[in-house]
Amino acid sequence: WTAVKPLLENTLDFLTGDRWSFTFLPNGPSKPNSVGGKLRKKSNLTGVDSVCLYSGGLDSWLGVKHLAANGSNPILVSHSYPQDAQRQNYLYDRLGLTLQRLAFNASPRQSGGANDTTMRGRSFNFLAMAAVCADAVAELNSLNQVPLYIPENGFIALNAPLTPRRIGSHSTRTAHPNYLSLMQELFDIVGIKARIQNPFWNQTKGEMMLNASLSVDDQRYASETVSCGKWKRKSEQCGRCLPCLIRRSSFHRSGITDTTKYTYSVPQNFAEREGVKKDDLLAVIRAVRPTTPNERLAKALKTGPLPTANNDRQDWLAVYDRGLAELRDYLISQGIKCD
């Protein structure tokens, strides 16, 4: 780990927008010898061939369905804060699958000193636990490498800043190609047998829903997934933040009725009401206005570097364009001017 210290620090610098420094010490805590204490049960990894992040969000739920339909047998790894766990379990029960799971609660609390509640490094913990699973799967099933799936639509994975001020720590990079590339380099050097893959990197959220060919029941369950970053406050999705607007545009793009209960049911409601925060809506309206290809390229690169292979880079730019078009079409359908 000392040898990869600069890489580890650069990786977390890029992910969070903070500056990190690590010091590695000997004689850390030993791994548990057996299941006990607060651990509920032991996972049976026989026949498990991959690892998939499972949050209870729309993308991860579609990802699990996609993997199972294509013959994969992943173990699902979840951050399970209390409300998240309830939704994750509810949606899992409706998948009709029997898959192994690892759920944990990485609550940002410590005794003494200030608590870190920014959550900007949360996805590093998520990938770290998935890496533990991947190594266990590799060892117990004699595999040289284990796919580690991060189901995330390409538009939000790129997460280009909608306005000039939405950069740095204001723009998450959980599934950004540069972050995942850095994590893969880290895994390879220290010998973690995981191969990070995002099966939806070249699809928008609406395209993911279209390609899933959801049944009538599944269309209803899709509305019970969670996309809103603020929903824990009231156990209700706001409908006005950027993730909610992308979610709503994906339902519109796919032609699937969105029965999600939003605090603000229709964008006009909070576009016109006084005293309602409109930052995300105004930023989206500004972002979807017609621009030149060079202007869009400049925005896409502000979050971080894209792959140097020309085909991959063009595909990333294309999914960014289509994601903006989905948002624009949805807002126009709701009577909001985007000129």
Contacts in CASP RR format, 6 or more apart in sequence:
PFRMAT RR
TARGET T0000
AUTHOR 0000-0000-0000
METHOD contacts of the structure
MODEL  1
WTAVKPLLENTLDFLTGDRWSFTFLPNGPSKPNSVGGKLRKKSNLTGVDS
VCLYSGGLDSWLGVKHLAANGSNPILVSHSYPQDAQRQNYLYDRLGLTLQ
RLAFNASPRQSGGANDTTMRGRSFNFLAMAAVCADAVAELNSLNQVPLYI
PENGFIALNAPLTPRRIGSHSTRTAHPNYLSLMQELFDIVGIKARIQNPF
WNQTKGEMMLNASLSVDDQRYASETVSCGKWKRKSEQCGRCLPCLIRRSS
FHRSGITDTTKYTYSVPQNFAEREGVKKDDLLAVIRAVRPTTPNERLAKA
LKTGPLPTANNDRQDWLAVYDRGLAELRDYLISQGIKCD
1 8 0 8 1.000
1 22 0 8 1.000
1 24 0 8 1.000
1 190 0 8 1.000
2 24 0 8 1.000
3 189 0 8 1.000
4 186 0 8 1.000
4 189 0 8 1.000
4 190 0 8 1.000
5 22 0 8 1.000
5 24 0 8 1.000
7 182 0 8 1.000
7 185 0 8 1.000
7 186 0 8 1.000
7 189 0 8 1.000
8 20 0 8 1.000
8 22 0 8 1.000
8 186 0 8 1.000
9 20 0 8 1.000
9 21 0 8 1.000
9 22 0 8 1.000
10 182 0 8 1.000
11 124 0 8 1.000
11 179 0 8 1.000
11 182 0 8 1.000
11 183 0 8 1.000
11 186 0 8 1.000
12 18 0 8 1.000
12 20 0 8 1.000
12 121 0 8 1.000
12 124 0 8 1.000
13 19 0 8 1.000
13 20 0 8 1.000
14 173 0 8 1.000
14 176 0 8 1.000
14 178 0 8 1.000
14 179 0 8 1.000
14 182 0 8 1.000
14 304 0 8 1.000
15 120 0 8 1.000
15 121 0 8 1.000
15 123 0 8 1.000
15 124 0 8 1.000
15 173 0 8 1.000
15 174 0 8 1.000
15 179 0 8 1.000
16 118 0 8 1.000
16 120 0 8 1.000
16 121 0 8 1.000
16 169 0 8 1.000
17 120 0 8 1.000
17 168 0 8 1.000
17 169 0 8 1.000
18 120 0 8 1.000
18 169 0 8 1.000
32 39 0 8 1.000
35 41 0 8 1.000
35 42 0 8 1.000
43 75 0 8 1.000
43 100 0 8 1.000
43 101 0 8 1.000
43 102 0 8 1.000
44 100 0 8 1.000
45 75 0 8 1.000
45 100 0 8 1.000
45 136 0 8 1.000
45 137 0 8 1.000
45 140 0 8 1.000
45 141 0 8 1.000
46 140 0 8 1.000
46 141 0 8 1.000
47 73 0 8 1.000
47 141 0 8 1.000
48 73 0 8 1.000
48 74 0 8 1.000
48 75 0 8 1.000
48 100 0 8 1.000
48 137 0 8 1.000
48 141 0 8 1.000
49 72 0 8 1.000
49 73 0 8 1.000
49 74 0 8 1.000
49 137 0 8 1.000
49 141 0 8 1.000
49 143 0 8 1.000
49 146 0 8 1.000
49 147 0 8 1.000
50 67 0 8 1.000
50 72 0 8 1.000
50 73 0 8 1.000
50 74 0 8 1.000
50 75 0 8 1.000
50 137 0 8 1.000
50 146 0 8 1.000
50 147 0 8 1.000
50 148 0 8 1.000
50 149 0 8 1.000
51 74 0 8 1.000
51 75 0 8 1.000
51 77 0 8 1.000
51 130 0 8 1.000
51 133 0 8 1.000
51 134 0 8 1.000
51 137 0 8 1.000
51 146 0 8 1.000
51 147 0 8 1.000
51 148 0 8 1.000
51 149 0 8 1.000
51 194 0 8 1.000
52 60 0 8 1.000
52 63 0 8 1.000
52 64 0 8 1.000
52 67 0 8 1.000
52 72 0 8 1.000
52 74 0 8 1.000
52 75 0 8 1.000
52 76 0 8 1.000
52 77 0 8 1.000
52 148 0 8 1.000
52 149 0 8 1.000
52 151 0 8 1.000
53 60 0 8 1.000
53 76 0 8 1.000
53 77 0 8 1.000
53 78 0 8 1.000
53 126 0 8 1.000
53 127 0 8 1.000
53 130 0 8 1.000
53 149 0 8 1.000
53 150 0 8 1.000
53 151 0 8 1.000
54 60 0 8 1.000
54 61 0 8 1.000
54 64 0 8 1.000
54 76 0 8 1.000
54 77 0 8 1.000
54 78 0 8 1.000
54 88 0 8 1.000
54 92 0 8 1.000
54 101 0 8 1.000
55 78 0 8 1.000
55 79 0 8 1.000
55 84 0 8 1.000
55 88 0 8 1.000
55 226 0 8 1.000
56 78 0 8 1.000
56 84 0 8 1.000
56 87 0 8 1.000
56 88 0 8 1.000
56 91 0 8 1.000
56 225 0 8 1.000
56 226 0 8 1.000
57 91 0 8 1.000
57 225 0 8 1.000
57 226 0 8 1.000
57 227 0 8 1.000
58 205 0 8 1.000
58 209 0 8 1.000
58 222 0 8 1.000
58 225 0 8 1.000
58 226 0 8 1.000
58 227 0 8 1.000
58 247 0 8 1.000
58 250 0 8 1.000
59 151 0 8 1.000
59 152 0 8 1.000
59 153 0 8 1.000
59 156 0 8 1.000
59 200 0 8 1.000
59 205 0 8 1.000
59 208 0 8 1.000
60 151 0 8 1.000
61 91 0 8 1.000
61 95 0 8 1.000
61 221 0 8 1.000
61 222 0 8 1.000
61 225 0 8 1.000
62 151 0 8 1.000
62 200 0 8 1.000
62 208 0 8 1.000
62 209 0 8 1.000
62 212 0 8 1.000
62 222 0 8 1.000
63 149 0 8 1.000
63 151 0 8 1.000
63 199 0 8 1.000
63 200 0 8 1.000
64 74 0 8 1.000
64 76 0 8 1.000
64 95 0 8 1.000
64 97 0 8 1.000
64 99 0 8 1.000
64 151 0 8 1.000
65 95 0 8 1.000
65 212 0 8 1.000
65 218 0 8 1.000
66 151 0 8 1.000
66 199 0 8 1.000
66 200 0 8 1.000
66 212 0 8 1.000
67 74 0 8 1.000
67 149 0 8 1.000
67 199 0 8 1.000
68 95 0 8 1.000
68 97 0 8 1.000
68 99 0 8 1.000
72 147 0 8 1.000
73 99 0 8 1.000
74 99 0 8 1.000
74 147 0 8 1.000
74 149 0 8 1.000
75 99 0 8 1.000
75 100 0 8 1.000
75 101 0 8 1.000
75 102 0 8 1.000
75 133 0 8 1.000
75 137 0 8 1.000
76 92 0 8 1.000
76 99 0 8 1.000
76 100 0 8 1.000
76 101 0 8 1.000
76 102 0 8 1.000
77 101 0 8 1.000
77 102 0 8 1.000
77 103 0 8 1.000
77 126 0 8 1.000
77 129 0 8 1.000
77 130 0 8 1.000
77 133 0 8 1.000
78 84 0 8 1.000
78 85 0 8 1.000
78 88 0 8 1.000
78 101 0 8 1.000
78 102 0 8 1.000
78 103 0 8 1.000
78 104 0 8 1.000
79 103 0 8 1.000
79 104 0 8 1.000
79 105 0 8 1.000
79 106 0 8 1.000
79 122 0 8 1.000
79 125 0 8 1.000
79 126 0 8 1.000
80 88 0 8 1.000
80 103 0 8 1.000
80 104 0 8 1.000
80 105 0 8 1.000
81 105 0 8 1.000
81 107 0 8 1.000
81 232 0 8 1.000
82 105 0 8 1.000
83 231 0 8 1.000
83 232 0 8 1.000
83 235 0 8 1.000
84 226 0 8 1.000
84 232 0 8 1.000
85 103 0 8 1.000
85 105 0 8 1.000
87 224 0 8 1.000
87 225 0 8 1.000
87 226 0 8 1.000
88 103 0 8 1.000
90 224 0 8 1.000
91 221 0 8 1.000
91 224 0 8 1.000
91 225 0 8 1.000
92 99 0 8 1.000
92 101 0 8 1.000
94 217 0 8 1.000
94 221 0 8 1.000
102 129 0 8 1.000
102 133 0 8 1.000
104 129 0 8 1.000
106 122 0 8 1.000
106 125 0 8 1.000
108 115 0 8 1.000
108 116 0 8 1.000
108 117 0 8 1.000
108 118 0 8 1.000
108 119 0 8 1.000
109 115 0 8 1.000
110 116 0 8 1.000
118 169 0 8 1.000
120 169 0 8 1.000
120 172 0 8 1.000
123 172 0 8 1.000
123 174 0 8 1.000
123 175 0 8 1.000
126 174 0 8 1.000
127 148 0 8 1.000
127 150 0 8 1.000
127 183 0 8 1.000
127 196 0 8 1.000
130 148 0 8 1.000
130 194 0 8 1.000
131 148 0 8 1.000
131 187 0 8 1.000
131 192 0 8 1.000
131 194 0 8 1.000
134 146 0 8 1.000
134 148 0 8 1.000
134 192 0 8 1.000
134 193 0 8 1.000
134 194 0 8 1.000
135 146 0 8 1.000
135 192 0 8 1.000
135 193 0 8 1.000
135 194 0 8 1.000
137 143 0 8 1.000
137 146 0 8 1.000
138 144 0 8 1.000
138 145 0 8 1.000
138 146 0 8 1.000
138 193 0 8 1.000
143 193 0 8 1.000
144 193 0 8 1.000
145 193 0 8 1.000
145 194 0 8 1.000
145 195 0 8 1.000
146 193 0 8 1.000
146 194 0 8 1.000
146 195 0 8 1.000
147 194 0 8 1.000
147 195 0 8 1.000
147 197 0 8 1.000
148 194 0 8 1.000
148 195 0 8 1.000
148 196 0 8 1.000
148 197 0 8 1.000
149 197 0 8 1.000
149 198 0 8 1.000
149 199 0 8 1.000
150 174 0 8 1.000
150 175 0 8 1.000
150 180 0 8 1.000
150 196 0 8 1.000
150 197 0 8 1.000
150 198 0 8 1.000
151 198 0 8 1.000
151 199 0 8 1.000
151 200 0 8 1.000
152 174 0 8 1.000
152 175 0 8 1.000
152 198 0 8 1.000
152 200 0 8 1.000
152 201 0 8 1.000
153 200 0 8 1.000
153 203 0 8 1.000
153 204 0 8 1.000
153 205 0 8 1.000
153 206 0 8 1.000
153 207 0 8 1.000
153 208 0 8 1.000
153 246 0 8 1.000
153 250 0 8 1.000
153 319 0 8 1.000
154 175 0 8 1.000
154 198 0 8 1.000
154 200 0 8 1.000
154 201 0 8 1.000
154 202 0 8 1.000
154 203 0 8 1.000
154 204 0 8 1.000
154 316 0 8 1.000
154 319 0 8 1.000
154 320 0 8 1.000
155 204 0 8 1.000
155 205 0 8 1.000
155 246 0 8 1.000
155 319 0 8 1.000
155 320 0 8 1.000
155 322 0 8 1.000
155 323 0 8 1.000
155 324 0 8 1.000
155 326 0 8 1.000
156 175 0 8 1.000
156 205 0 8 1.000
156 243 0 8 1.000
156 246 0 8 1.000
157 174 0 8 1.000
157 175 0 8 1.000
157 176 0 8 1.000
157 177 0 8 1.000
157 198 0 8 1.000
157 201 0 8 1.000
158 176 0 8 1.000
158 177 0 8 1.000
158 300 0 8 1.000
158 303 0 8 1.000
158 316 0 8 1.000
158 319 0 8 1.000
158 320 0 8 1.000
159 171 0 8 1.000
159 172 0 8 1.000
159 173 0 8 1.000
159 176 0 8 1.000
159 303 0 8 1.000
160 171 0 8 1.000
160 299 0 8 1.000
160 300 0 8 1.000
160 302 0 8 1.000
160 303 0 8 1.000
160 320 0 8 1.000
161 167 0 8 1.000
161 170 0 8 1.000
161 171 0 8 1.000
161 299 0 8 1.000
161 302 0 8 1.000
161 303 0 8 1.000
162 242 0 8 1.000
162 280 0 8 1.000
162 283 0 8 1.000
162 284 0 8 1.000
162 286 0 8 1.000
162 287 0 8 1.000
163 283 0 8 1.000
163 286 0 8 1.000
163 287 0 8 1.000
166 283 0 8 1.000
167 302 0 8 1.000
167 303 0 8 1.000
171 302 0 8 1.000
171 303 0 8 1.000
173 179 0 8 1.000
173 303 0 8 1.000
173 304 0 8 1.000
175 198 0 8 1.000
175 201 0 8 1.000
176 303 0 8 1.000
176 304 0 8 1.000
177 201 0 8 1.000
177 306 0 8 1.000
177 307 0 8 1.000
177 312 0 8 1.000
177 316 0 8 1.000
178 304 0 8 1.000
178 305 0 8 1.000
178 306 0 8 1.000
180 196 0 8 1.000
180 198 0 8 1.000
181 307 0 8 1.000
183 196 0 8 1.000
184 195 0 8 1.000
184 196 0 8 1.000
186 192 0 8 1.000
187 193 0 8 1.000
187 194 0 8 1.000
187 196 0 8 1.000
200 208 0 8 1.000
201 316 0 8 1.000
201 319 0 8 1.000
202 315 0 8 1.000
202 316 0 8 1.000
202 318 0 8 1.000
202 319 0 8 1.000
203 211 0 8 1.000
203 319 0 8 1.000
204 250 0 8 1.000
204 253 0 8 1.000
204 319 0 8 1.000
204 322 0 8 1.000
204 323 0 8 1.000
204 326 0 8 1.000
205 246 0 8 1.000
205 247 0 8 1.000
205 249 0 8 1.000
205 250 0 8 1.000
205 253 0 8 1.000
205 323 0 8 1.000
205 326 0 8 1.000
206 249 0 8 1.000
206 250 0 8 1.000
206 251 0 8 1.000
206 253 0 8 1.000
206 254 0 8 1.000
206 326 0 8 1.000
207 253 0 8 1.000
207 322 0 8 1.000
208 250 0 8 1.000
209 222 0 8 1.000
209 250 0 8 1.000
209 251 0 8 1.000
209 253 0 8 1.000
209 254 0 8 1.000
209 256 0 8 1.000
210 253 0 8 1.000
210 254 0 8 1.000
212 218 0 8 1.000
214 222 0 8 1.000
214 256 0 8 1.000
219 256 0 8 1.000
219 257 0 8 1.000
220 259 0 8 1.000
222 251 0 8 1.000
222 256 0 8 1.000
223 251 0 8 1.000
223 257 0 8 1.000
223 258 0 8 1.000
223 259 0 8 1.000
223 260 0 8 1.000
224 260 0 8 1.000
226 237 0 8 1.000
227 237 0 8 1.000
227 243 0 8 1.000
227 244 0 8 1.000
227 246 0 8 1.000
227 247 0 8 1.000
228 237 0 8 1.000
228 238 0 8 1.000
228 239 0 8 1.000
228 241 0 8 1.000
228 243 0 8 1.000
228 244 0 8 1.000
228 247 0 8 1.000
229 241 0 8 1.000
229 243 0 8 1.000
230 237 0 8 1.000
230 238 0 8 1.000
230 241 0 8 1.000
231 237 0 8 1.000
231 238 0 8 1.000
234 263 0 8 1.000
236 261 0 8 1.000
236 262 0 8 1.000
236 263 0 8 1.000
237 244 0 8 1.000
237 247 0 8 1.000
237 260 0 8 1.000
237 261 0 8 1.000
237 262 0 8 1.000
237 263 0 8 1.000
238 244 0 8 1.000
238 262 0 8 1.000
238 263 0 8 1.000
238 264 0 8 1.000
239 245 0 8 1.000
239 247 0 8 1.000
239 248 0 8 1.000
239 260 0 8 1.000
239 262 0 8 1.000
239 263 0 8 1.000
239 264 0 8 1.000
239 265 0 8 1.000
240 262 0 8 1.000
240 263 0 8 1.000
240 264 0 8 1.000
240 267 0 8 1.000
240 270 0 8 1.000
240 276 0 8 1.000
240 277 0 8 1.000
240 278 0 8 1.000
240 280 0 8 1.000
240 281 0 8 1.000
241 280 0 8 1.000
242 280 0 8 1.000
242 283 0 8 1.000
242 284 0 8 1.000
244 262 0 8 1.000
245 267 0 8 1.000
245 280 0 8 1.000
245 281 0 8 1.000
245 284 0 8 1.000
245 327 0 8 1.000
245 330 0 8 1.000
245 331 0 8 1.000
246 323 0 8 1.000
246 326 0 8 1.000
246 327 0 8 1.000
247 258 0 8 1.000
247 260 0 8 1.000
248 258 0 8 1.000
248 260 0 8 1.000
248 262 0 8 1.000
248 267 0 8 1.000
248 330 0 8 1.000
249 323 0 8 1.000
249 326 0 8 1.000
249 327 0 8 1.000
249 329 0 8 1.000
249 330 0 8 1.000
249 331 0 8 1.000
250 326 0 8 1.000
251 257 0 8 1.000
251 258 0 8 1.000
252 258 0 8 1.000
252 326 0 8 1.000
252 329 0 8 1.000
252 330 0 8 1.000
252 333 0 8 1.000
253 326 0 8 1.000
253 329 0 8 1.000
253 330 0 8 1.000
264 270 0 8 1.000
264 276 0 8 1.000
266 334 0 8 1.000
267 281 0 8 1.000
267 331 0 8 1.000
267 334 0 8 1.000
267 336 0 8 1.000
268 334 0 8 1.000
268 335 0 8 1.000
268 336 0 8 1.000
270 276 0 8 1.000
270 277 0 8 1.000
270 278 0 8 1.000
270 281 0 8 1.000
271 278 0 8 1.000
271 281 0 8 1.000
271 336 0 8 1.000
281 336 0 8 1.000
284 327 0 8 1.000
284 331 0 8 1.000
285 331 0 8 1.000
285 336 0 8 1.000
285 337 0 8 1.000
285 338 0 8 1.000
287 299 0 8 1.000
287 324 0 8 1.000
287 327 0 8 1.000
288 324 0 8 1.000
288 325 0 8 1.000
288 327 0 8 1.000
288 328 0 8 1.000
288 331 0 8 1.000
288 338 0 8 1.000
289 338 0 8 1.000
289 339 0 8 1.000
293 317 0 8 1.000
296 317 0 8 1.000
296 320 0 8 1.000
296 321 0 8 1.000
296 324 0 8 1.000
297 317 0 8 1.000
300 306 0 8 1.000
300 316 0 8 1.000
300 317 0 8 1.000
300 320 0 8 1.000
306 312 0 8 1.000
306 313 0 8 1.000
306 316 0 8 1.000
306 317 0 8 1.000
307 313 0 8 1.000
307 316 0 8 1.000
328 338 0 8 1.000
331 338 0 8 1.000
332 338 0 8 1.000
END
